[in-house]
Amino acid sequence: MMASTPDLDTVAAREAALVEVGYQRFDTGMPNRLFYRRGADGRRTHHLHVVTKTGLIQELVDAARAERGLASVPVWEE
């Protein structure tokens, strides 16, 4: 799953809520991204990427939709 935020520090400050539901932060070395994983019985079952809100994500979604003959839609909720 991928989520976006205007500010990664806000998410990091509330990280305890993610820990409470079983997510652990993992350093991927990727800039401007937080990565969390969750697992059960030693297996990873969920990944959460938190990224900063950028135009690149809109471009990627637009390209994927265009390949399928779909119209562009805004990916950001206000």
VMD Tcl script that draws the C-alpha trace (Angstrom):
set ca {
  {0.00 0.00 0.00}
  {1.21 3.52 -0.63}
  {0.15 6.66 1.18}
  {1.22 10.24 0.62}
  {1.68 13.10 3.00}
  {2.83 16.69 2.67}
  {5.27 16.08 5.55}
  {7.01 12.81 6.54}
  {7.86 14.20 9.98}
  {4.16 14.24 10.87}
  {3.88 10.53 10.08}
  {7.09 9.70 11.93}
  {5.80 11.57 14.99}
  {2.70 9.33 15.02}
  {4.60 6.13 14.34}
  {3.46 4.63 17.66}
  {-0.02 4.16 16.17}
  {1.44 2.01 13.38}
  {3.52 0.02 15.87}
  {0.37 -0.67 17.89}
  {-1.18 -2.46 14.89}
  {1.96 -4.46 14.14}
  {3.97 -2.35 11.68}
  {7.72 -1.92 12.05}
  {9.71 0.78 10.33}
  {12.41 -0.49 8.00}
  {15.19 1.62 6.49}
  {15.31 1.11 2.73}
  {17.83 3.87 2.04}
  {15.33 5.54 -0.29}
  {15.08 9.30 0.26}
  {11.77 11.05 1.00}
  {10.04 7.80 1.96}
  {9.08 5.89 5.07}
  {8.68 2.15 4.75}
  {6.82 -0.04 7.22}
  {6.24 -3.75 7.16}
  {3.96 -6.01 9.12}
  {4.06 -9.75 9.44}
  {2.79 -12.86 11.13}
  {4.58 -16.11 11.95}
  {7.85 -14.76 10.59}
  {6.34 -13.86 7.19}
  {5.84 -10.36 5.85}
  {2.18 -9.83 5.09}
  {1.87 -6.08 4.55}
  {4.05 -3.26 3.21}
  {3.30 0.43 3.68}
  {5.20 3.07 1.73}
  {4.67 6.64 2.88}
  {5.90 9.23 0.40}
  {5.79 12.97 0.11}
  {3.18 14.39 -2.20}
  {4.83 14.97 -5.61}
  {3.82 15.44 -9.21}
  {5.61 12.21 -10.12}
  {2.87 10.08 -8.58}
  {0.22 11.87 -10.64}
  {2.31 11.35 -13.77}
  {2.72 7.63 -13.09}
  {-1.00 7.16 -12.46}
  {-1.88 9.16 -15.59}
  {0.46 7.02 -17.72}
  {-0.91 3.76 -16.33}
  {-4.50 4.88 -16.92}
  {-3.70 6.10 -20.46}
  {-2.23 2.67 -21.33}
  {-5.61 1.19 -20.41}
  {-7.60 3.81 -22.32}
  {-8.81 5.49 -19.11}
  {-9.08 9.22 -18.48}
  {-6.81 11.02 -16.07}
  {-8.16 11.51 -12.54}
  {-6.66 13.50 -9.67}
  {-4.84 11.26 -7.20}
  {-4.78 13.79 -4.38}
  {-7.72 14.47 -2.12}
  {-7.88 17.99 -0.78}
}
mol new
graphics top color blue
foreach p $ca { graphics top sphere $p radius 0.5 }
foreach p [lrange $ca 0 end-1] q [lrange $ca 1 end] { graphics top cylinder $p $q radius 0.2 }
display resetview
